[in-house]
Structure formats: structure tokens, C-alpha cells
Amino acid sequence: MATYTTTNPTTGVTEREFPSLDESGVEDVLRRSDAAFPAWRSRTPQDRAEILTKVAAAYRERAEELGRLIATEMGKPLAEAVGEAKLAAAIYRWYAEHGPELLQPEPLDPQGAEESLVTTEPVGPLVGVMPWNYPYYQVARFAAPNLMAGNTVILKHAEICAGSAEVMAEIFHAAGVPEDVYINVFADHEQIATMIADPRVHGVSLTGSERAGAAVAETAGKHLKKAVLELGGSDAFIVLEDADLERVARTAAKARLSNAGQACNSPKRMIVPTEKLSDFVASLTAAFEKAAVGDPLDPDVRVGPLSSTGARDTVVKQVKRAVEQGATLHTGGDALDGDGAFMRPAVLTGITPEMDAYSEEIFGPVAMVYAADSADDAVHLANDVGFGLSGSVWGSDIARAQEVADRLEVGMAYVNEHGTTLPGLPFGGVKRSGFGRELGRWGMGEFVNTRLRRTAAPRG
């Protein structure tokens, strides 16, 4: 059975423990979610939108409180944590504003009949499996469109985010979402697999590791359930010859150090012209060394702890292995002494395809910098991994940068920005980064029945 605990990664002290779901609880959750579906789907879209408006307001009003909670749960610097709560509010507000329109029936060309009409119908209970790195944002991406569509939600959060998971459920229920329409569960992997297999559940969305995604996809596929998977990434950050090198290096450092580098769409691989490699690495290294590491509640801290000492130790071992295999370490890469899951941000160069770091995801404050002799070489490096979440291209010649960006094998390509996420933009990847889309109208379209009603004229 899963152990749900809140261990402060700044201090290493376990602060709270939470009771997990027992075996009889699995059936109870499934029964409740299924029984709540007919009444929830029968509510008008405007009714559901009004509830999501209240959810959004609660996130905005409680942003400071919510930010402090996840800063102590998983180590996000306070300003970033408050910003995440506000982003979640924006997502709920977007679906409240646009959801009713997205659910309107769509008349088609009758094509020989009296009428051809498409309606968007909810499918039923869904299971969401969420990660710890963006506790509010990830839930909002899944819950907002699906509650708006009329589905019911069973939400399993990461074991270290039990406190914020409970608060999210409280916000939903206080805003008017019935208790059985959004059910927070502290369940283990086997219990979640049982839920996915149950005929009352109609789909599953997971954000997490490749291993977790593969396990969920196997269970969902075996039982013919729709799945949306948002998995890992090793995003490329391509710098062209005409980019403002110093400015772009500072931007790259800020993006890579956000959330201590624990983001699937963080720019993990920076690809720069060979003749500018030394200057870029020098600027990036200086920015990494300048970034203050420490207590995420300290307003001067740029980099908090990793989510746990285990996560920190994994990243430190990845950096050490890269150096042992021949990479050059320019700064950092070591664990800091004392309590907490802290490490010094690291910059690596000289990584070759034979090294593990070339193809694996490093989920921490580590930048890998590559040299490219041409734009073609840069595109090859960018695409020469199994991941395909997002990537960015930086340069003054917009048309040329767009041409390079259009060659990236990713779900999201950016020019002169990286990782921008907004409620109305689709989010998702290709290859080993998963499948399906969240946010915007695309997020509303994953777990619904796009239903055709066609009416022919009476025959005389």
C-alpha cells in the first residue's frame, strides 16, 4: 500500500502522514464516482462554468497560502509556487469562459439528409494520475476541461503532495463540485490499475515518468480505455548565429533552473554554434553560479531543493556518470552538505552519443551544452533523442528561426521563447514524450463522445 507523507525537502523532516485507501475503499470510490455521473452530466454547461469560476477565484484569493504549501511539500521557490497557483486559476477561468461555447452542438453540411449534427458528450468517470513537480497546474490541466465537459474525476496525486491534494479537493467542493464528482484518493499503483480496468471507468490521464506511462498504457490498452500520457522530455534549446548570445544565455539559465530543473519541458539540451560555444558556456556557468540555492521560502533564493534526497542523489549520480564517461563538468553537480535535498546546479559539455546523458532525461538543475557546426547539425542533435515534447530556436532572423523550428520533431515548437504555457494553447508531445493533448479546445476533446445525430427525411 502506498505511503502518503509530507516530507519537507528543505529540512528532511516528515511533517504529516495520511491514511491510504484500503481495498474496500476502491469499490466505494468507483461506486460513488459512477453514481454521481448522471446528475453531473445533466447540469447545464453554464452551471458547471459558474462552479469553475468559483474555483478560479479561490485559487487567486489563496495563492499565497497555496504557494507556501507546495514550497514545503516539494521545494518550489515561493514566487514560482504562487505563480503556479495563479496559472491554475487562469486555467479554470479559461474553461469557465470558453467551455459552454466548446460544448455547443455543431451543425454539419446535411449531405443529403434533413440534418447532420455533432454533439460533444461526456463519457463518465475518469482516473487522473498526477505528478509532484507542478501540483496545482497538472491537476488543472486534467480536471478543468473534464469537469466542464460533465465527466466525474477520481484523482490520484503523487505521494509527497497529499496536503495540496486535500486542499484542492476542498476548493472544488466548497465551490460547488459535488463530493462524488471529484474524489481525491490516496491509492497505490495496484489500486489505480484496478480502477482503470473497471468497466465503470472510461479513461485515464497520466503525467509522469516513462515507466509509469507504459504501465498505465498497458492496463488501459488491455481494457480498451482511452489514455492521455504526458511523459518525459529532453527539450532542445537551439541558438542560431545571429542571436544575442549573452541575453539568450541568461534566459537559458533562468529557464533551466526554474523549479530546480524539475520540469518535463525544461530546456535540458542547449545547442549553440561551435564558434560561440566557449562564450555561451562561460555566460551560462556564471549565471548558474550566481543563482542562490536554499530555502524556497527565502525571497532571495532562485533554486530550492529537489523534491527529495532520493531525487537529488539520482541527478548527482547522473552528472558523475557523465563525467566518468568523458564529459566536462564546468560547475556544480555535487550534493550540498547538511539537511535537505540540495545540489549545486551543473553545466556539462562534451557529451557524445555513447554516453548515458546523451539519451536520458536529467530531471534536475543540469544544463548540457552541445556545439553545432550548422543549423542542419543543430536540428539533427535536437531530434536525435527518443523524446519529443518541445523545443525552441533563438535568433534575430525570425523567418529563418521559424524554418528551423518547423523541423523539430516535437509537439510544441517555440521561437525566441521556451516552454510557454497558457490555458488556450495545446500542451503535449510525440515519441516517448507521450500522446494526447491538454489545455485549450484540444484538452476538451480527449475524453468526450463526439456524437453524430443524422436525420433523414421521411420516406413516402
C-alpha positions as CSV (number, residue, x, y, z in Angstrom):
1,M,0.0,0.0,0.0
2,A,1.3,3.5,-0.9
3,T,2.6,5.7,1.9
4,Y,1.4,9.3,1.6
5,T,3.7,11.6,3.6
6,T,4.7,15.2,3.5
7,T,8.5,15.4,4.0
8,N,9.9,18.9,3.7
9,P,12.7,18.6,1.2
10,T,14.4,21.7,2.8
11,T,14.7,20.1,6.2
12,G,14.3,16.4,5.5
13,V,11.7,16.3,8.3
14,T,8.5,14.3,7.8
15,E,5.7,16.6,8.8
16,R,2.5,14.7,8.1
17,E,1.3,11.2,7.3
18,F,-2.0,10.4,5.5
19,P,-4.2,7.3,5.6
20,S,-4.2,5.3,2.4
21,L,-7.2,3.8,0.7
22,D,-8.0,0.2,1.8
23,E,-9.2,-2.5,-0.5
24,S,-12.9,-1.9,0.3
25,G,-12.3,1.8,-0.4
26,V,-11.6,1.1,-4.1
27,E,-15.1,-0.3,-4.7
28,D,-16.6,2.6,-2.7
29,V,-14.8,5.2,-4.8
30,L,-15.8,3.5,-8.1
31,R,-19.4,3.2,-7.0
32,R,-19.6,6.9,-5.9
33,S,-18.0,8.3,-9.0
34,D,-20.2,6.2,-11.3
35,A,-23.4,7.1,-9.3
36,A,-22.6,10.8,-9.4
37,F,-22.1,11.0,-13.2
38,P,-25.8,11.1,-14.4
39,A,-26.7,14.2,-12.3
40,W,-23.4,16.0,-13.1
41,R,-23.7,15.4,-16.8
42,S,-27.3,16.7,-16.7
43,R,-26.2,20.0,-15.3
44,T,-26.1,22.7,-17.9
45,P,-22.6,23.8,-19.2
46,Q,-23.3,27.2,-17.8
47,D,-23.9,25.7,-14.3
48,R,-20.6,23.9,-14.4
49,A,-18.9,27.0,-15.7
50,E,-20.2,29.0,-12.8
51,I,-18.7,26.5,-10.4
52,L,-15.3,26.6,-12.2
53,T,-15.4,30.4,-11.9
54,K,-15.6,30.0,-8.2
55,V,-12.7,27.5,-8.2
56,A,-10.6,30.0,-10.2
57,A,-11.5,32.8,-7.7
58,A,-10.4,30.6,-4.7
59,Y,-7.0,29.9,-6.3
60,R,-6.5,33.6,-6.9
61,E,-7.5,34.5,-3.4
62,R,-5.5,31.8,-1.7
63,A,-2.4,31.9,-4.0
64,E,0.0,32.9,-1.2
65,E,-1.3,30.1,1.1
66,L,-1.2,27.5,-1.8
67,G,2.3,28.6,-2.8
68,R,3.6,28.1,0.7
69,L,2.1,24.7,0.9
70,I,3.8,23.3,-2.1
71,A,7.1,25.1,-1.3
72,T,7.2,23.0,1.9
73,E,5.9,19.8,0.2
74,M,8.1,19.6,-2.9
75,G,10.5,22.6,-2.7
76,K,9.4,25.1,-5.3
77,P,10.6,28.6,-4.6
78,L,7.8,30.7,-3.2
79,A,7.4,33.2,-6.1
80,E,7.2,30.3,-8.6
81,A,4.8,28.4,-6.3
82,V,2.5,31.4,-6.0
83,G,2.7,31.9,-9.8
84,E,1.7,28.2,-10.3
85,A,-1.4,28.7,-8.2
86,K,-2.3,31.8,-10.3
87,L,-1.7,29.8,-13.5
88,A,-4.1,27.1,-12.2
89,A,-6.7,29.8,-11.6
90,A,-6.3,31.1,-15.2
91,I,-6.9,27.5,-16.5
92,Y,-10.1,27.1,-14.5
93,R,-11.2,30.6,-15.6
94,W,-10.5,29.9,-19.3
95,Y,-12.7,26.8,-19.3
96,A,-15.4,28.6,-17.4
97,E,-15.4,31.3,-20.1
98,H,-14.9,29.1,-23.1
99,G,-16.3,25.7,-22.1
100,P,-20.0,26.4,-22.8
101,E,-19.2,27.5,-26.3
102,L,-16.9,24.5,-26.9
103,L,-19.8,22.2,-25.9
104,Q,-22.3,23.7,-28.3
105,P,-23.8,21.4,-31.0
106,E,-22.1,21.8,-34.4
107,P,-24.4,21.6,-37.5
108,L,-22.7,20.0,-40.5
109,D,-23.5,20.0,-44.1
110,P,-26.6,17.8,-44.2
111,Q,-25.1,15.8,-47.2
112,G,-28.5,14.6,-48.4
113,A,-30.3,14.4,-45.1
114,E,-32.6,16.8,-43.2
115,E,-29.8,17.4,-40.6
116,S,-26.3,16.2,-39.6
117,L,-25.4,17.4,-36.1
118,V,-22.4,16.7,-33.9
119,T,-22.7,17.0,-30.2
120,T,-20.0,16.7,-27.5
121,E,-21.0,14.4,-24.7
122,P,-19.2,13.3,-21.5
123,V,-18.2,9.7,-21.2
124,G,-18.2,9.1,-17.5
125,P,-15.8,8.6,-14.6
126,L,-12.1,9.2,-15.4
127,V,-8.9,8.5,-13.4
128,G,-6.2,11.1,-13.2
129,V,-2.7,10.2,-12.1
130,M,-0.7,13.4,-11.3
131,P,3.0,14.1,-10.5
132,W,4.6,16.2,-7.8
133,N,6.5,18.8,-9.8
134,Y,3.6,21.1,-10.6
135,P,0.9,20.0,-8.1
136,Y,-1.8,22.6,-9.0
137,Y,-1.1,23.2,-12.7
138,Q,-1.1,19.5,-13.6
139,V,-4.4,18.8,-11.9
140,A,-5.9,21.9,-13.5
141,R,-4.9,20.7,-17.0
142,F,-6.8,17.5,-16.4
143,A,-9.7,18.4,-14.1
144,A,-10.8,21.7,-15.6
145,P,-11.8,20.5,-19.1
146,N,-13.2,17.2,-17.9
147,L,-15.4,18.7,-15.1
148,M,-16.5,21.3,-17.6
149,A,-17.4,18.5,-20.1
150,G,-19.5,16.7,-17.5
151,N,-17.2,13.8,-16.6
152,T,-16.5,12.8,-13.0
153,V,-13.0,12.6,-11.7
154,I,-11.0,10.3,-9.5
155,L,-7.7,12.0,-8.7
156,K,-4.6,10.2,-7.5
157,H,-1.8,12.7,-6.7
158,A,1.8,12.0,-6.0
159,E,2.6,10.5,-2.6
160,I,4.5,13.6,-1.5
161,C,1.7,16.0,-2.4
162,A,-1.0,14.7,-0.1
163,G,-1.5,18.0,1.6
164,S,-2.0,20.1,-1.5
165,A,-4.2,17.3,-2.9
166,E,-6.5,17.6,0.0
167,V,-6.7,21.3,-0.3
168,M,-7.6,21.1,-4.0
169,A,-10.5,18.7,-3.2
170,E,-11.6,21.2,-0.5
171,I,-11.6,24.0,-3.0
172,F,-13.6,22.1,-5.6
173,H,-16.2,21.0,-3.0
174,A,-16.5,24.5,-1.5
175,A,-17.1,25.9,-5.0
176,G,-20.0,23.6,-5.6
177,V,-18.5,20.5,-7.2
178,P,-20.3,17.6,-5.5
179,E,-18.1,15.4,-3.3
180,D,-18.5,12.3,-5.5
181,V,-17.9,14.2,-8.8
182,Y,-14.3,15.0,-7.7
183,I,-12.8,12.3,-5.4
184,N,-9.2,12.6,-4.1
185,V,-7.8,9.2,-3.4
186,F,-4.6,8.1,-1.7
187,A,-4.2,4.9,-3.6
188,D,-1.3,2.7,-4.6
189,H,-0.4,1.6,-8.2
190,E,-2.2,-1.7,-7.9
191,Q,-5.4,0.0,-6.8
192,I,-5.2,2.5,-9.6
193,A,-4.7,-0.3,-12.1
194,T,-7.8,-2.0,-10.7
195,M,-9.8,1.3,-11.2
196,I,-8.6,1.7,-14.8
197,A,-9.6,-1.9,-15.5
198,D,-13.1,-1.5,-14.0
199,P,-15.8,-1.0,-16.7
200,R,-17.2,2.0,-14.8
201,V,-14.1,4.0,-15.6
202,H,-13.9,5.4,-19.2
203,G,-10.4,6.8,-19.4
204,V,-7.1,7.7,-17.7
205,S,-4.8,10.7,-17.9
206,L,-1.2,10.4,-16.5
207,T,1.6,12.9,-16.3
208,G,4.8,11.3,-15.1
209,S,7.7,9.0,-16.0
210,E,8.0,6.8,-19.0
211,R,7.8,3.7,-16.7
212,A,4.6,4.9,-15.1
213,G,3.2,5.8,-18.5
214,A,4.0,2.4,-20.0
215,A,2.3,0.6,-17.1
216,V,-0.8,2.8,-17.4
217,A,-0.9,2.5,-21.2
218,E,-0.7,-1.3,-20.9
219,T,-3.6,-1.5,-18.5
220,A,-5.7,0.9,-20.4
221,G,-5.0,-0.8,-23.7
222,K,-5.8,-4.2,-22.3
223,H,-9.2,-2.9,-21.3
224,L,-9.8,-0.7,-24.3
225,K,-9.7,2.5,-22.3
226,K,-8.7,5.9,-23.7
227,A,-5.5,7.3,-22.3
228,V,-3.7,10.6,-22.4
229,L,0.0,10.4,-21.4
230,E,2.3,13.4,-20.8
231,L,5.7,11.9,-20.1
232,G,9.3,13.0,-20.0
233,G,11.3,15.3,-22.2
234,S,14.8,16.3,-23.2
235,D,14.0,19.6,-24.9
236,A,16.5,21.3,-27.2
237,F,17.3,25.0,-27.0
238,I,18.9,25.9,-30.3
239,V,20.8,29.2,-30.5
240,L,21.5,30.5,-34.0
241,E,24.4,32.6,-35.1
242,D,22.5,35.9,-35.1
243,A,21.1,35.5,-31.5
244,D,22.1,37.9,-28.8
245,L,24.3,35.4,-27.0
246,E,24.6,37.0,-23.6
247,R,20.9,37.7,-23.3
248,V,20.0,34.2,-24.6
249,A,22.4,32.5,-22.2
250,R,20.8,34.3,-19.2
251,T,17.3,33.3,-20.5
252,A,18.5,29.7,-20.8
253,A,19.9,29.7,-17.3
254,K,16.6,31.1,-15.9
255,A,14.5,28.5,-17.8
256,R,16.7,25.6,-16.8
257,L,16.8,26.5,-13.1
258,S,13.1,27.1,-12.8
259,N,11.6,24.5,-10.3
260,A,15.2,23.3,-9.8
261,G,15.2,21.9,-13.3
262,Q,12.3,19.5,-12.5
263,A,10.1,20.1,-15.5
264,C,9.4,17.8,-18.4
265,N,9.6,20.7,-20.8
266,S,12.7,22.4,-19.3
267,P,15.5,23.2,-21.9
268,K,17.8,20.4,-20.9
269,R,20.0,20.4,-24.1
270,M,21.4,23.7,-25.3
271,I,22.8,23.7,-28.8
272,V,25.0,26.6,-29.9
273,P,27.2,27.4,-32.9
274,T,30.7,25.9,-32.4
275,E,32.5,29.2,-32.6
276,K,30.3,30.6,-29.8
277,L,30.4,27.6,-27.5
278,S,33.0,28.9,-25.1
279,D,31.3,32.3,-24.7
280,F,27.9,30.7,-24.2
281,V,29.2,28.2,-21.6
282,A,31.0,31.0,-19.7
283,S,27.9,33.1,-19.5
284,L,25.7,30.1,-18.6
285,T,28.1,29.0,-16.0
286,A,28.3,32.4,-14.4
287,A,24.5,32.6,-14.2
288,F,24.3,29.1,-12.6
289,E,27.0,30.0,-10.0
290,K,25.2,33.3,-9.2
291,A,21.8,31.7,-8.6
292,A,21.2,31.4,-4.9
293,V,20.4,27.8,-3.7
294,G,18.5,27.4,-0.4
295,D,15.2,27.6,1.5
296,P,12.4,28.1,-1.1
297,L,10.6,30.4,1.3
298,D,13.5,32.8,1.2
299,P,12.7,35.5,-1.4
300,D,16.3,35.8,-2.5
301,V,16.6,32.1,-3.3
302,R,16.5,31.1,-7.0
303,V,16.9,27.4,-6.7
304,G,15.2,25.3,-4.0
305,P,15.8,21.7,-3.0
306,L,14.9,18.9,-5.3
307,S,11.7,17.0,-4.4
308,S,13.5,14.5,-2.2
309,T,17.0,13.4,-1.3
310,G,16.5,10.3,-3.4
311,A,15.7,12.5,-6.4
312,R,18.7,14.7,-5.7
313,D,21.0,11.7,-5.4
314,T,19.8,10.3,-8.7
315,V,20.7,13.6,-10.5
316,V,24.1,13.8,-8.8
317,K,24.8,10.2,-9.9
318,Q,23.8,11.1,-13.5
319,V,26.3,14.0,-13.5
320,K,29.0,11.9,-12.0
321,R,28.5,9.1,-14.6
322,A,28.6,11.6,-17.4
323,V,32.0,12.9,-16.2
324,E,33.3,9.3,-15.8
325,Q,32.3,8.6,-19.4
326,G,34.2,11.7,-20.6
327,A,32.0,14.8,-20.3
328,T,33.4,18.0,-19.0
329,L,31.9,19.5,-15.8
330,H,32.2,23.3,-15.7
331,T,30.5,23.9,-12.3
332,G,28.4,22.2,-9.7
333,G,26.9,18.7,-9.8
334,D,27.5,17.9,-6.2
335,A,25.1,17.5,-3.2
336,L,25.3,20.2,-0.6
337,D,26.2,19.2,2.9
338,G,23.5,19.4,5.6
339,D,19.8,18.7,5.8
340,G,17.6,18.9,2.7
341,A,17.7,17.8,-0.9
342,F,20.0,20.5,-2.3
343,M,22.6,20.3,-5.1
344,R,24.7,22.8,-6.9
345,P,23.5,23.5,-10.4
346,A,25.7,21.9,-13.0
347,V,26.9,22.7,-16.6
348,L,28.1,19.8,-18.8
349,T,29.8,19.8,-22.2
350,G,31.5,17.2,-24.4
351,I,28.6,14.8,-24.2
352,T,28.6,12.2,-27.0
353,P,26.1,9.6,-28.2
354,E,27.9,6.9,-26.4
355,M,27.3,8.5,-23.0
356,D,24.1,7.8,-21.0
357,A,23.5,11.5,-20.6
358,Y,23.0,11.9,-24.3
359,S,19.8,9.9,-24.4
360,E,18.4,10.0,-20.8
361,E,16.4,12.7,-19.1
362,I,18.2,14.6,-16.3
363,F,15.4,15.8,-14.0
364,G,17.3,18.5,-12.1
365,P,19.3,21.7,-12.4
366,V,21.7,20.4,-15.0
367,A,22.4,22.0,-18.4
368,M,24.0,20.0,-21.2
369,V,25.6,22.2,-23.9
370,Y,26.4,21.0,-27.4
371,A,28.3,22.6,-30.3
372,A,26.8,22.5,-33.8
373,D,28.6,23.4,-37.0
374,S,25.4,24.4,-38.8
375,A,21.7,24.7,-38.4
376,D,21.3,21.3,-40.0
377,D,23.7,19.9,-37.4
378,A,21.7,21.6,-34.6
379,V,18.4,20.1,-35.9
380,H,20.0,16.6,-36.1
381,L,21.1,16.9,-32.5
382,A,17.7,18.2,-31.4
383,N,15.9,15.3,-33.0
384,D,18.4,12.6,-32.2
385,V,16.6,11.5,-28.9
386,G,13.6,9.4,-28.1
387,F,11.7,12.3,-26.6
388,G,9.6,14.9,-28.5
389,L,7.9,17.2,-26.0
390,S,9.0,20.7,-27.0
391,G,12.0,22.7,-28.3
392,S,12.9,26.3,-29.1
393,V,15.0,28.2,-31.6
394,W,16.6,31.6,-30.8
395,G,17.7,34.2,-33.4
396,S,17.2,37.6,-34.9
397,D,16.1,36.5,-38.3
398,I,12.5,35.4,-37.4
399,A,11.8,33.7,-40.8
400,R,15.0,31.6,-40.6
401,A,14.3,30.7,-36.9
402,Q,10.8,29.6,-37.8
403,E,12.1,27.4,-40.6
404,V,14.5,25.7,-38.2
405,A,11.7,25.3,-35.6
406,D,9.4,23.7,-38.1
407,R,12.0,20.9,-38.5
408,L,11.8,19.9,-34.8
409,E,10.1,16.6,-34.1
410,V,8.1,17.9,-31.1
411,G,4.6,18.6,-30.0
412,M,5.4,22.3,-29.2
413,A,8.0,24.4,-31.1
414,Y,8.9,27.9,-29.9
415,V,10.8,30.8,-31.5
416,N,12.5,33.2,-29.1
417,E,10.8,31.7,-26.0
418,H,10.8,28.4,-24.3
419,G,8.1,26.4,-22.5
420,T,5.4,29.0,-22.6
421,T,2.1,27.5,-21.3
422,L,-1.2,29.3,-21.5
423,P,-4.7,28.0,-20.9
424,G,-5.7,28.3,-24.6
425,L,-2.6,26.7,-26.1
426,P,-2.3,22.9,-26.6
427,F,0.2,21.0,-24.5
428,G,1.6,17.6,-25.3
429,G,4.3,15.7,-27.1
430,V,5.3,12.9,-29.5
431,K,7.6,9.9,-29.5
432,R,8.5,8.8,-25.9
433,S,7.0,12.1,-24.5
434,G,3.5,10.6,-24.8
435,F,0.4,11.2,-26.7
436,G,-2.8,13.2,-26.4
437,R,-3.2,16.9,-25.7
438,E,-4.2,19.0,-22.8
439,L,-5.4,22.6,-22.5
440,G,-7.4,24.8,-24.9
441,R,-10.1,23.2,-27.0
442,W,-7.8,20.2,-27.6
443,G,-8.0,19.3,-23.9
444,M,-11.7,19.4,-24.0
445,G,-11.7,16.9,-26.9
446,E,-9.9,14.0,-25.4
447,F,-12.4,12.4,-23.1
448,V,-15.7,13.1,-24.8
449,N,-18.0,11.3,-27.2
450,T,-18.1,13.3,-30.4
451,R,-21.5,12.1,-31.3
452,L,-23.3,12.3,-34.7
453,R,-27.0,12.6,-35.0
454,R,-28.2,12.4,-38.6
455,T,-31.9,12.8,-39.6
456,A,-33.2,11.7,-42.9
457,A,-36.4,13.0,-44.4
458,P,-39.5,10.7,-44.0
459,R,-39.9,8.3,-46.9
460,G,-43.3,8.4,-48.7
